[in-house]
């Protein structure tokens, strides 16, 4: 059965250009919050299409963790200018008794509307309002499954140092370059073929599970931009919906990139199988035990001589390497600059 039509996913708000199902999937696959932030802002991931300040260039999304006891409020935030920033969404990760963990991703009300919540399909009574009507066979998670996600293990490790993004307006990592935002139908066309996967693993929910959400996150952490509210009321963000013909191009991009990804995975699997077969066919047993012993003795002796020679070479290389490293550190007294100004905006939105 096909996935729901685009009207079911359309909000008419800026959050349309940051698919929270894709964000949850990326979070589940991430090893650390730093890696999550980097990949979230990567052009190749095709997740971030936000432009809140209206310069026709994608915004950088920062990731910062605000801890309340056993609860991590992992906040996604955009800087619109030097003075204003806007929360986009927040992961609420709460450790329960016996090592269980529950997670929700809550879209900011200004960008997604009230109670826009994404969570895994927990192994409890499903939400009949969506799962039942979609006909999609879902994957069930329990709270121990969530505790096993790499990034969850990372933030609850005793040695974890709370992650706060160091980037802000006009000060971005050197590896990041903003690109022109896409029209929403192009963006949706690309993600459309992922929706079966998204809804197999995650579901919408209408209730916030974290009891301290209002007192801690809303009152002490959340920030919002008056400019975003004004832009929404003035219809500034409506232009993103002006090219429905671009949906087909987004679907074609998915087809090309997904096909290449499948081909790469297939090639790697074939190479691995061929290597295993080659290793198996080249190993031969010795004719008898004595021959095996003699062969082992010869190889062992050869390794001993080679090891002594390699040791001398390694010592020589280590000495040279140490002198080179000292020289490099002396010459690199000033760290490379991390400042990277945003590219000047184009006069009109890209037709891509």
Secondary structure, 3 states (H helix, E strand, C coil): CCCCCHHHCCCCCHHHHECHHHHHHHHHHCCCHHHHHHHHCCHHHCCECCCCCCCCECCCEEEEEEEECCEEEEEEEEECCCCCEEEEEEEEEEECHHHCEEEEEEECHHHHCCCCEEEECECCCCCCCCHHHHCCCCCCECHHHHHCCHHHHHHCCCCCCCCECCCECCECCCCCCCCECCCHHHHHHHHHCCHHHHHHHEEEECCCCCCCHHHHHHHHHCCCCHHHHHHHHHCHHHHHHCCHHHHHHHHHHHHHHHHHHHHHHHHHHHHHHHHHHHHHHHCCCCCCHHHHHHHHHHHHHHHHHHHHHHHHHHHHHHHHHHHHHHHHHHHCCCCCCCCCCCCCCCCCCCCC
